[in-house]
Amino acid sequence: MKKIIVSIMCFILVFGFSLCAFAEEKTEDNSTPRLMVTDYKIDGITPGKKSQFAITVKNTSDNKAVRNILFTLSDGEKELVPDSMGTVFIDSITAGNTYIWKTNLTAIHSAREGRHELTFSAEYEDKNGTPYSANASIFADVKQAVNLDFSNAVLPKKAVQGETVSLSINLMNTGKSEISNVKVDCEIDGLTSGGTAFAGIIPVGESRQCSINLNVSKEQLGDVKGKIIFSYEDSFGKKYTKEQEVSTVIEEKVEEEKLETKTEEKKNPQWWLFLLGGILLGGAVGAAVPTAIHSYKQRKEDEKRL
């Protein structure tokens, strides 16, 4: 009897272990190994230059490895071109581990500035050859060249105390990206402005006129120097500045009465010479007339004697 009971218990234990093993095997076979993008890093993309792209992919399965893996990276706008046709083949990624795919991206010269959406896809198999696939969106920012040029940012050679100097500066966007928050400030000894001149947004290939009025100091004289400062931002909010050195000479303001006196003196600088000449001419005429009359009478008397 005891032998029968022991045999039954052994059978139950063996059967139980078999069921557990079968259940575990069945669970493992039914699980789906998944590949997931957990991180990606990219350098700033500038058209015409290669930028390194690193994508981290994890096998999230706890007990299944994946193999025969094909990664693909593509841009629907076809403006970002990856190396090696945008594909890479990997033998396997074990359960719970990661793989970092490093490649390069090159933006074409006419690439749209801003954020681009790239598609990452993975095709792979489990140990039984069952195929799987996964997709993810990855974003990359393209920055085009930014540049601001200007003209007429010069002061007149001379400025007068207490007067106003007006500048009309031409601002030109010669880059490949729209610029915004364009501002002009002046820092010049002896000349003050009413504050920052704001030009706003300048699209690619366009220009803006910026007018500035500078009040000349009433106290300062002589050579003065300073600078005109241009500031602006790209479409990502990055700030840029440029400076232009300027100079002028501040002259004393001549009062109106003194100016009129000087003008009159300039018009008749030697009036006294004219007066003296008139007197001398009159004296000469006065002396010549009696002499001529006396000569005439003497001639008549001589004729009568003959």
SVG drawing of the C-alpha trace seen along z (x, -y; Angstrom):
<svg xmlns="http://www.w3.org/2000/svg" viewBox="-2 -191 54 193">
<polyline fill="none" stroke="black" stroke-width="0.4" points="0.0,0.0 2.8,-2.4 4.5,-1.6 1.3,-2.5 1.0,-5.9 4.6,-6.7 4.2,-5.9 1.2,-8.1 2.9,-11.0 5.9,-10.7 3.6,-10.7 1.9,-13.8 5.2,-15.6 6.6,-14.6 3.3,-15.6 3.2,-18.9 6.8,-19.7 5.9,-18.8 2.9,-21.1 5.0,-24.0 7.7,-23.5 5.1,-23.3 3.4,-26.4 6.7,-28.3 7.6,-27.1 4.2,-28.0 4.5,-31.6 7.9,-32.1 6.8,-31.1 3.7,-33.4 5.6,-36.5 6.4,-39.2 10.0,-40.6 9.8,-44.3 12.5,-46.8 12.1,-50.3 14.0,-53.6 14.9,-54.8 17.1,-57.8 18.7,-59.6 21.3,-62.4 22.2,-64.5 24.6,-67.4 23.2,-70.6 22.4,-70.1 23.8,-72.7 23.3,-72.1 26.3,-70.8 27.9,-69.4 27.7,-65.9 26.2,-65.6 26.5,-62.5 23.3,-60.8 23.2,-58.2 20.1,-56.1 19.7,-53.8 17.4,-50.8 16.5,-48.4 15.2,-44.8 12.5,-45.1 11.9,-41.4 13.0,-39.7 13.7,-36.4 13.8,-36.5 16.7,-37.6 16.0,-39.0 18.1,-38.4 18.4,-39.1 17.7,-42.8 17.5,-45.5 17.3,-49.2 16.2,-51.9 16.2,-55.7 14.5,-57.9 13.2,-61.5 9.9,-61.8 10.9,-65.2 14.2,-63.7 16.1,-66.7 18.1,-64.8 20.3,-62.0 21.8,-59.3 25.0,-57.4 24.9,-53.9 21.5,-54.3 20.1,-54.8 20.2,-51.1 22.2,-48.8 22.1,-45.1 22.7,-43.6 23.0,-39.9 21.2,-40.0 20.3,-41.9 19.9,-39.7 17.0,-40.1 17.1,-43.4 20.1,-44.8 20.6,-47.8 22.3,-48.6 23.5,-52.1 23.3,-52.8 25.7,-55.6 25.3,-57.2 25.7,-60.5 23.1,-62.8 23.7,-65.4 21.1,-68.1 20.9,-69.3 21.7,-73.0 18.1,-73.9 16.8,-72.0 13.9,-73.7 15.0,-75.3 13.3,-74.0 12.2,-70.6 12.2,-67.6 10.4,-64.3 12.4,-61.2 11.1,-57.6 13.0,-54.9 11.9,-51.3 13.2,-47.9 12.6,-44.5 13.7,-41.4 12.9,-37.8 12.8,-35.6 14.6,-32.3 11.8,-30.5 12.0,-32.8 8.8,-34.7 9.0,-38.1 8.3,-41.4 8.6,-45.1 8.6,-48.4 8.5,-52.1 9.3,-55.3 9.4,-59.0 12.7,-60.9 13.0,-64.7 16.0,-66.7 16.5,-70.4 18.0,-72.0 19.7,-75.4 20.4,-77.5 23.1,-80.2 22.2,-83.5 23.6,-86.9 22.7,-90.6 24.4,-93.2 23.9,-97.0 24.8,-100.2 24.8,-103.9 25.8,-103.3 28.1,-106.3 28.0,-109.7 28.6,-113.0 32.1,-114.4 30.9,-117.3 28.1,-117.9 27.0,-121.1 26.3,-121.5 22.7,-121.2 21.5,-120.1 20.2,-116.7 22.0,-114.2 19.7,-111.8 20.7,-108.4 18.8,-106.2 20.4,-102.7 19.6,-100.0 19.4,-96.5 19.6,-93.5 19.0,-89.8 21.7,-88.1 21.5,-84.7 19.3,-81.7 17.1,-82.0 14.5,-84.5 15.8,-86.8 13.7,-88.4 13.9,-90.9 16.2,-93.1 17.4,-96.0 19.8,-98.9 21.4,-100.7 23.9,-103.6 26.7,-104.1 28.5,-107.3 30.2,-110.0 28.4,-113.3 25.4,-111.9 22.3,-110.4 19.3,-108.7 15.8,-108.3 16.4,-104.5 16.5,-101.3 15.4,-101.4 13.3,-98.2 13.2,-96.8 11.3,-93.5 11.4,-90.6 13.4,-90.5 12.6,-87.6 15.3,-86.0 16.5,-88.3 14.7,-91.3 15.7,-94.6 14.4,-97.2 15.0,-100.9 15.9,-102.0 15.8,-105.7 17.7,-107.1 17.9,-110.6 20.9,-111.5 20.9,-114.7 24.3,-116.4 25.6,-117.5 25.7,-121.2 28.7,-120.9 31.0,-118.6 33.4,-119.7 36.0,-118.0 36.5,-114.4 34.0,-111.8 33.9,-108.1 31.4,-105.3 29.7,-102.3 26.4,-101.3 25.2,-97.9 23.0,-95.5 21.3,-92.6 19.0,-89.9 17.8,-86.3 17.4,-83.2 14.3,-81.0 15.5,-79.0 15.9,-82.1 19.7,-82.2 21.0,-85.7 23.6,-87.4 25.3,-90.9 27.4,-93.0 29.1,-96.3 30.1,-99.3 32.6,-101.9 31.7,-105.5 33.2,-108.9 32.6,-112.6 33.7,-116.1 31.4,-118.3 31.7,-122.0 30.6,-125.0 27.3,-126.5 27.7,-130.1 25.0,-132.4 22.7,-134.1 23.9,-137.7 27.5,-136.8 26.7,-134.9 25.0,-137.9 27.9,-140.2 30.4,-137.8 28.2,-137.5 28.2,-141.3 31.9,-141.5 32.4,-138.8 30.2,-140.6 32.1,-144.0 35.5,-143.0 37.3,-146.2 34.6,-148.9 37.1,-151.5 39.2,-151.1 36.2,-152.0 35.6,-155.1 39.3,-156.2 39.3,-155.6 36.2,-157.8 37.9,-160.6 41.1,-160.5 39.2,-160.3 37.1,-163.4 40.2,-165.3 41.9,-164.5 38.9,-165.7 38.7,-168.9 42.3,-169.7 42.1,-168.9 39.1,-171.2 40.7,-174.6 43.9,-173.6 42.0,-172.9 40.1,-176.2 43.3,-178.2 45.0,-176.4 42.0,-177.2 42.1,-181.0 45.8,-181.2 45.5,-179.7 42.8,-182.2 45.0,-185.2 48.0,-183.9 45.8,-183.6 44.7,-187.3 48.3,-188.5 49.1,-186.8"/>
</svg>
